[in-house]
Amino acid sequence: MGLRQEHRDLDRAIAHLAETPSIDQLQLRRMKKRKLRLRDQISYWESKLIPDLDA
């Protein structure tokens, strides 16, 4: 599974969990942090794939 797909899946899971009346705040925070780490990884790898225009 790619990073983008995992990020989308987490986004859906977070949205679903947020709608739950008995929300687990700790689980929600962990999922949001994981989603942010994935976004950072995606940005990092995209920056490595895009050629440096200053070179």
Long-range contacts (C-beta under 8 A, 24 or more apart in sequence): 3-38, 3-41, 3-42, 3-45, 4-42, 6-38, 7-35, 7-38, 7-39, 7-42, 10-34, 10-35, 10-38, 11-35
